Structure formats: structure tokens, C-alpha cells
């Protein structure tokens, strides 16, 4: 997992990128976010609105093996 600073035109933000063959999963909810996440405020978790927005941190995500796509035959 690596981090980098990206700019959205207004301010610098932290982006987290998973290693090759891995994806990022939110700890505690098992939601898969893909191979890159720009950290910011989360207003929903698991489809439910949070009482207060949560400021994401690197610790909120973990790297897991990317799911294998099923091939139709």
C-alpha cells in the first residue's frame, strides 16, 4: 500500500493506492473500494447515513487480495 498527495483544485488530499493484485477494503464493514481511495469525509457506511461525518484515515482501510472475476463459458 502506498500513499500520495493529490490536489483537487482546491486543496491537497491524501490518496491511498493498493499494491498490484490487491484492493482496499474498509475495516469493520468489509466494503470493497477498489485499488485507490482519496481520503475525505464519509457520510455513509454500509449504505447507512452516519449521525456525524467520519474523517477517513489510512487505518480505516486494509489491503486484501483482489476478487477473482468469474468467466462465463
N, CA, C and O of each residue as an XYZ file, in Angstrom:
292
protein
N       0.868     -1.162      0.000
C       0.000      0.000      0.000
C       0.912      1.222      0.000
O       1.918      1.255      0.709
N       0.556      2.219     -0.795
C       1.333      3.458     -0.824
C       0.397      4.644     -0.736
O      -0.778      4.553     -1.092
N       0.925      5.749     -0.263
C       0.142      6.979     -0.183
C       0.802      8.044     -1.046
O       2.010      8.023     -1.279
N      -0.021      8.975     -1.512
C       0.484     10.114     -2.267
C      -0.451     11.286     -2.027
O      -1.597     11.115     -1.609
N       0.052     12.459     -2.296
C      -0.748     13.681     -2.158
C      -1.278     14.049     -3.537
O      -0.516     14.117     -4.501
N      -2.590     14.289     -3.631
C      -3.223     14.745     -4.870
C      -3.912     16.072     -4.573
O      -4.252     16.358     -3.425
N      -4.112     16.870     -5.597
C      -4.772     18.161     -5.422
C      -6.038     18.161     -6.250
O      -6.000     17.854     -7.441
N      -7.169     18.503     -5.631
C      -8.454     18.530     -6.324
C      -8.775     19.900     -6.908
O      -9.907     20.148     -7.324
N      -7.795     20.785     -6.942
C      -8.008     22.130     -7.444
C      -8.262     23.130     -6.338
O      -8.181     24.340     -6.552
N      -8.572     22.625     -5.152
C      -8.821     23.487     -4.002
C      -7.820     23.259     -2.876
O      -7.376     24.199     -2.218
N      -7.472     21.985     -2.668
C      -6.556     21.668     -1.574
C      -5.887     20.324     -1.828
O      -6.319     19.553     -2.684
N      -4.831     20.056     -1.074
C      -4.138     18.787     -1.151
C      -4.886     17.737     -0.336
O      -5.351     18.007      0.772
N      -4.993     16.542     -0.899
C      -5.659     15.425     -0.238
C      -4.738     14.218     -0.280
O      -3.855     14.141     -1.135
N      -4.933     13.286      0.624
C      -4.148     12.068      0.653
C      -4.892     10.964     -0.087
O      -6.073     10.721      0.162
N      -4.187     10.300     -1.001
C      -4.739      9.153     -1.720
C      -3.976      7.913     -1.284
O      -2.764      7.960     -1.073
N      -4.694      6.806     -1.150
C      -4.099      5.526     -0.776
C      -4.282      4.584     -1.953
O      -5.388      4.438     -2.473
N      -3.191      3.942     -2.374
C      -3.252      3.023     -3.507
C      -2.798      1.644     -3.061
O      -1.780      1.495     -2.385
N      -3.583      0.624     -3.456
C      -3.253     -0.755     -3.113
C      -2.145     -1.278     -4.018
O      -1.951     -0.773     -5.123
N      -1.429     -2.276     -3.554
C      -0.402     -2.939     -4.341
C      -1.045     -3.700     -5.495
O      -2.257     -3.911     -5.507
N      -0.233     -4.110     -6.461
C      -0.736     -4.889     -7.592
C      -1.423     -6.157     -7.110
O      -0.917     -6.855     -6.232
N      -2.590     -6.449     -7.697
C      -3.346     -7.641     -7.334
C      -4.129     -7.519     -6.047
O      -4.719     -8.496     -5.585
N      -4.144     -6.330     -5.457
C      -4.850     -6.094     -4.194
C      -5.915     -5.017     -4.389
O      -5.872     -4.265     -5.363
N      -6.859     -4.946     -3.470
C      -7.856     -3.881     -3.410
C      -7.928     -3.384     -1.978
O      -7.427     -4.034     -1.061
N      -8.549     -2.237     -1.790
C      -8.714     -1.668     -0.448
C     -10.104     -1.999      0.077
O     -11.104     -1.842     -0.622
N     -10.145     -2.459      1.316
C     -11.400     -2.807      1.973
C     -11.483     -2.009      3.264
O     -10.499     -1.884      3.993
N     -12.678     -1.463      3.543
C     -12.883     -0.722      4.793
C     -12.909     -1.699      5.960
O     -13.659     -2.675      5.950
N     -12.093     -1.429      6.955
C     -12.030     -2.267      8.153
C     -13.366     -2.162      8.889
O     -13.888     -1.066      9.090
N     -13.898     -3.281      9.279
C     -15.126     -3.285     10.072
C     -16.397     -3.466      9.269
O     -17.391     -3.960      9.802
N     -16.393     -3.074      7.983
C     -17.616     -3.216      7.188
C     -17.439     -4.147      6.001
O     -18.423     -4.592      5.410
N     -16.192     -4.447      5.645
C     -15.865     -5.312      4.504
C     -16.276     -4.737      3.151
O     -16.336     -5.474      2.167
N     -16.560     -3.436      3.081
C     -16.870     -2.802      1.796
C     -15.591     -2.701      0.975
O     -14.563     -2.246      1.476
N     -15.653     -3.125     -0.285
C     -14.508     -3.044     -1.192
C     -14.559     -1.695     -1.903
O     -15.599     -1.305     -2.434
N     -13.424     -0.980     -1.909
C     -13.350      0.352     -2.505
C     -12.507      0.403     -3.772
O     -12.329      1.482     -4.338
N     -11.985     -0.721     -4.232
C     -11.155     -0.733     -5.423
C      -9.691     -0.573     -5.078
O      -9.288     -0.793     -3.936
N      -8.883     -0.183     -6.078
C      -7.442     -0.150     -5.817
C      -6.924      1.214     -5.377
O      -5.749      1.335     -5.032
N      -7.775      2.253     -5.380
C      -7.322      3.562     -4.912
C      -8.468      4.319     -4.243
O      -9.604      4.302     -4.716
N      -8.145      4.983     -3.132
C      -9.122      5.761     -2.376
C      -8.503      7.110     -2.043
O      -7.362      7.176     -1.585
N      -9.258      8.193     -2.273
C      -8.842      9.526     -1.826
C      -9.545      9.756     -0.491
O     -10.773      9.723     -0.410
N      -8.756      9.989      0.546
C      -9.320     10.133      1.887
C     -10.056     11.457      2.029
O      -9.605     12.493      1.541
N     -11.176     11.404      2.695
C     -12.001     12.585      2.940
C     -13.053     12.211      3.970
O     -12.845     11.301      4.773
N     -14.169     12.902      3.948
C     -15.257     12.596      4.873
C     -16.185     11.549      4.274
O     -16.540     11.626      3.098
N     -16.575     10.576      5.082
C     -17.580      9.589      4.702
C     -18.878      9.966      5.401
O     -18.916     10.175      6.613
N     -19.918     10.045      4.619
C     -21.238     10.387      5.148
C     -22.118      9.150      5.304
O     -23.105      9.167      6.040
N     -21.750      8.075      4.601
C     -22.491      6.814      4.648
C     -21.498      5.680      4.842
O     -20.389      5.728      4.310
N     -21.888      4.663      5.598
C     -21.121      3.437      5.726
C     -22.099      2.284      5.659
O     -23.115      2.271      6.355
N     -21.780      1.302      4.802
C     -22.675      0.158      4.587
C     -24.070      0.602      4.166
O     -25.058     -0.044      4.516
N     -24.157      1.687      3.426
C     -25.438      2.170      2.931
C     -26.272      2.928      3.951
O     -27.394      3.337      3.652
N     -25.743      3.118      5.140
C     -26.487      3.834      6.176
C     -25.841      5.182      6.456
O     -24.620      5.287      6.570
N     -26.678      6.216      6.567
C     -26.167      7.550      6.844
C     -25.636      7.624      8.272
O     -26.287      7.178      9.217
N     -24.449      8.192      8.408
C     -23.838      8.351      9.729
C     -24.419      9.566     10.442
O     -24.784     10.547      9.794
N     -24.508      9.511     11.758
C     -25.005     10.650     12.537
C     -24.085     11.852     12.350
O     -24.549     12.987     12.244
N     -22.777     11.595     12.309
C     -21.781     12.644     12.056
C     -20.830     12.139     10.991
O     -20.464     10.964     11.022
N     -20.410     12.974     10.048
C     -19.446     12.538      9.037
C     -18.156     12.050      9.699
O     -17.721     12.582     10.720
N     -17.564     11.033      9.094
C     -16.325     10.436      9.615
C     -15.174     10.839      8.707
O     -15.244     10.631      7.496
N     -14.110     11.415      9.272
C     -12.921     11.759      8.504
C     -12.074     10.499      8.363
O     -11.501     10.010      9.336
N     -12.004      9.980      7.132
C     -11.272      8.744      6.874
C      -9.787      8.919      7.125
O      -9.233     10.004      6.951
N      -9.149      7.826      7.538
C      -7.701      7.791      7.715
C      -7.185      6.504      7.078
O      -7.965      5.622      6.719
N      -5.887      6.408      6.945
C      -5.289      5.214      6.356
C      -5.677      3.974      7.157
O      -5.865      2.902      6.581
N      -5.795      4.105      8.460
C      -6.128      2.978      9.321
C      -7.535      2.428      9.084
O      -7.846      1.324      9.530
N      -8.387      3.184      8.387
C      -9.744      2.720      8.092
C      -9.779      1.692      6.970
O     -10.821      1.087      6.718
N      -8.642      1.485      6.286
C      -8.601      0.604      5.127
C      -7.492     -0.425      5.271
O      -6.462     -0.177      5.898
N      -7.735     -1.598      4.667
C      -6.726     -2.637      4.638
C      -6.647     -3.199      3.220
O      -7.617     -3.153      2.464
N      -5.476     -3.729      2.875
C      -5.284     -4.359      1.575
C      -5.703     -5.822      1.655
O      -5.346     -6.533      2.595
N      -6.460     -6.256      0.662
C      -6.838     -7.671      0.558
C      -6.655     -8.089     -0.891
O      -6.594     -7.242     -1.782
N      -6.567     -9.391     -1.130
C      -6.443     -9.885     -2.494
C      -7.657     -9.468     -3.310
O      -8.790     -9.517     -2.832
N      -7.405     -9.057     -4.547
C      -8.494     -8.660     -5.435
C      -9.367     -9.878     -5.725
O      -8.847    -10.972     -5.944
N     -10.692     -9.698     -5.729
C     -11.573    -10.827     -6.025
C     -11.348    -11.305     -7.468
O     -11.123    -10.502     -8.374
N     -11.411    -12.600     -7.656
C     -11.271    -13.187     -8.990
C     -12.608    -13.077     -9.714
O     -13.650    -13.459     -9.181
N     -12.565    -12.550    -10.934
C     -13.793    -12.420    -11.723
C     -14.133    -13.768    -12.341
O     -13.266    -14.468    -12.863
N     -15.405    -14.114    -12.269
C     -15.850    -15.380    -12.856
C     -15.975    -15.211    -14.362
O     -16.470    -14.193    -14.845
N     -15.527    -16.212    -15.093
C     -15.593    -16.186    -16.544
C     -16.716    -17.108    -16.983
O     -16.756    -18.281    -16.614
N     -17.652    -16.549    -17.797
C     -18.766    -17.366    -18.291
C     -18.271    -18.245    -19.426
O     -17.463    -17.826    -20.254
N     -18.772    -19.470    -19.448
C     -18.387    -20.386    -20.537
C     -19.585    -20.845    -21.290
O     -19.458    -21.619    -22.239
